[in-house]
Amino acid sequence: MLACPFCQAPETERIDIEGKRFLVFRCMFTPEVEPTLSDEEISGLLLARFGVQGQNYFRGTCDRLHVYVTKGEGARVLDPPGRRAVG
């Protein structure tokens, strides 16, 4: 069982979908890894990929979600043209 590289929460599940593997940690961090990697290789990969970036990883994810919801496809779904403002 692996631990989250950010908060050390334990791994709770591994999900294999269409040749890809996703690790799910108790904190809900869910990185994608190659299904052929050993636990030792995965630990090294997570530290190399996310350990150095630290909070920058989450900041970048939040920034992308913000743009999606305010200016991207999410905004068009949530606030379609012609919709009347409530209030």
Beta strands, then each sheet from edge to edge (+ up, - down):
strand 1: 11-17
strand 2: 20-25
strand 3: 32-33
sheet 1: 1+ 2- 3+
end
